Amino acid sequence: MAEKKLAIIATKGSFDWAYPPFILASTAAALGYEVQIFCTFYGLQLLRKKMDMKVTSIGNPGMPMPVPMPVLMQALPGMQSMMTMMMKQKMKSKGVASLEELRELCIEAEVKLIACQMTVDLFDFSPDDFLDGIEYGGAATFFEFAGESDICLFI
């Protein structure tokens, strides 16, 4: 029986949107899937050497808040950083792995991390901005894998 494959397209670069690709990829890899994550546009933040992402509460009405907070208050200076800190503390208290830990699990499990070359060029990034060992490629290259995958997710 052929190895199952999971293809993930990661397009978001915020703290809350960085978790799903890493959780799903590391879980699938642990279950024996061959996994690739194609990071494009803001999803390139997942491959930066230093991940310094913030929570995106504005435009995310489903996000539970510790206290009810109107959208206008969420837009105040410093609120995004405060909410990110609160989310990190809550996750730590619940035993949820950090983004860095999840990313390292993916690397150890041989999940292929691919930076979209077009987006790297578009935003004038340098290879020095990204983790060592990642791959660079275009959509056409990723489609080869995605077209053969059992599951393809767009996050």
C-alpha positions as CSV (number, residue, x, y, z in Angstrom):
1,M,0.0,0.0,0.0
2,A,1.4,3.4,-0.9
3,E,2.1,6.0,1.7
4,K,-0.7,8.5,2.3
5,K,0.1,12.1,1.5
6,L,-1.1,15.4,3.0
7,A,-0.6,18.7,1.1
8,I,-1.2,22.0,3.1
9,I,-1.2,25.4,1.6
10,A,-0.5,28.0,4.4
11,T,-1.5,31.5,3.5
12,K,-1.9,33.2,6.9
13,G,0.8,34.8,9.0
14,S,-0.8,35.4,12.3
15,F,-0.3,33.6,15.6
16,D,-3.8,32.0,15.6
17,W,-3.6,30.9,12.0
18,A,0.0,29.5,12.3
19,Y,-1.2,26.7,14.6
20,P,-3.5,24.6,12.2
21,P,-0.8,23.9,9.6
22,F,1.7,22.8,12.1
23,I,-0.7,20.7,14.2
24,L,-2.2,19.0,11.2
25,A,1.2,18.4,9.6
26,S,2.9,17.0,12.7
27,T,-0.1,14.8,13.5
28,A,-0.3,13.4,9.9
29,A,3.5,12.8,9.9
30,A,3.2,10.9,13.2
31,L,0.5,8.8,11.5
32,G,2.9,7.9,8.7
33,Y,1.7,10.5,6.0
34,E,4.2,12.1,3.7
35,V,3.5,15.8,4.3
36,Q,4.4,19.1,2.6
37,I,3.4,22.6,3.7
38,F,3.5,25.2,0.9
39,C,3.8,28.7,2.5
40,T,2.7,31.6,0.3
41,F,2.0,35.2,0.9
42,Y,1.6,35.9,4.6
43,G,2.1,32.2,5.3
44,L,5.8,32.8,4.7
45,Q,5.9,34.0,8.4
46,L,5.7,30.3,9.4
47,L,9.2,29.8,7.9
48,R,10.9,32.9,9.3
49,K,13.8,32.2,11.7
50,K,12.1,34.2,14.4
51,M,8.4,33.8,14.5
52,D,7.0,37.0,16.0
53,M,3.3,36.7,15.1
54,K,0.3,38.3,16.8
55,V,-3.2,37.2,17.4
56,T,-5.8,38.4,14.9
57,S,-8.9,39.3,16.8
58,I,-10.3,42.0,14.5
59,G,-12.4,40.3,11.8
60,N,-12.5,37.1,13.8
61,P,-15.8,37.3,15.7
62,G,-15.6,33.6,16.8
63,M,-12.5,34.2,19.0
64,P,-13.4,33.7,22.6
65,M,-12.3,36.6,24.8
66,P,-11.7,36.3,28.5
67,V,-13.9,39.4,28.9
68,P,-16.4,40.8,26.4
69,M,-14.5,43.3,24.3
70,P,-16.0,45.5,21.6
71,V,-14.2,45.5,18.2
72,L,-13.3,49.2,18.7
73,M,-11.4,48.4,21.8
74,Q,-9.5,45.6,20.0
75,A,-8.2,48.2,17.6
76,L,-6.5,50.3,20.3
77,P,-2.7,50.5,20.3
78,G,-1.2,47.6,22.2
79,M,-4.3,45.5,22.4
80,Q,-3.0,43.0,19.8
81,S,0.2,42.4,21.8
82,M,-1.7,42.1,25.0
83,M,-4.2,39.6,23.5
84,T,-1.3,37.6,22.0
85,M,0.4,37.5,25.4
86,M,-2.9,36.4,27.1
87,M,-3.4,33.7,24.4
88,K,0.2,32.4,24.9
89,Q,-0.3,32.2,28.6
90,K,-3.6,30.4,28.3
91,M,-2.1,27.9,25.8
92,K,0.9,27.3,28.1
93,S,-1.4,26.7,31.1
94,K,-3.4,24.1,29.1
95,G,-0.2,22.3,28.0
96,V,-0.4,23.4,24.3
97,A,2.9,23.3,22.5
98,S,4.4,26.6,21.3
99,L,4.6,27.4,17.6
100,E,8.4,26.9,17.7
101,E,7.9,23.5,19.3
102,L,5.3,22.4,16.8
103,R,7.5,23.6,13.9
104,E,10.4,21.7,15.3
105,L,8.2,18.6,15.5
106,C,7.4,19.0,11.9
107,I,11.1,19.3,10.9
108,E,12.0,16.3,13.0
109,A,9.2,14.3,11.3
110,E,10.6,15.3,7.9
111,V,7.6,17.5,6.9
112,K,8.8,19.3,3.7
113,L,8.5,23.1,4.3
114,I,8.3,25.0,1.0
115,A,8.5,28.8,0.6
116,C,6.7,30.2,-2.4
117,Q,9.5,31.6,-4.5
118,M,7.2,34.2,-6.2
119,T,6.1,35.5,-2.8
120,V,9.7,35.6,-1.5
121,D,10.7,37.7,-4.5
122,L,7.5,39.9,-4.3
123,F,8.2,40.9,-0.7
124,D,12.0,41.2,-1.2
125,F,12.8,38.5,1.3
126,S,16.3,37.0,1.5
127,P,17.1,33.3,2.2
128,D,18.7,34.7,5.4
129,D,15.2,35.6,6.7
130,F,14.2,31.9,6.7
131,L,15.0,28.7,8.4
132,D,17.9,26.7,7.0
133,G,16.9,23.5,5.2
134,I,13.6,24.7,3.8
135,E,12.9,24.5,0.1
136,Y,11.9,27.2,-2.4
137,G,9.5,26.5,-5.2
138,G,6.6,27.6,-7.3
139,A,3.0,26.6,-7.3
140,A,3.6,24.3,-10.3
141,T,6.2,22.3,-8.3
142,F,3.8,22.0,-5.3
143,F,0.9,21.0,-7.6
144,E,2.8,17.8,-8.5
145,F,2.7,16.7,-4.9
146,A,-0.8,18.1,-4.2
147,G,-2.2,16.4,-7.2
148,E,-1.1,13.0,-5.8
149,S,-2.1,13.8,-2.2
150,D,-4.9,12.0,-0.4
151,I,-5.8,15.2,1.4
152,C,-5.2,18.8,0.3
153,L,-5.9,21.6,2.7
154,F,-6.0,25.4,2.2
155,I,-5.4,27.3,5.4
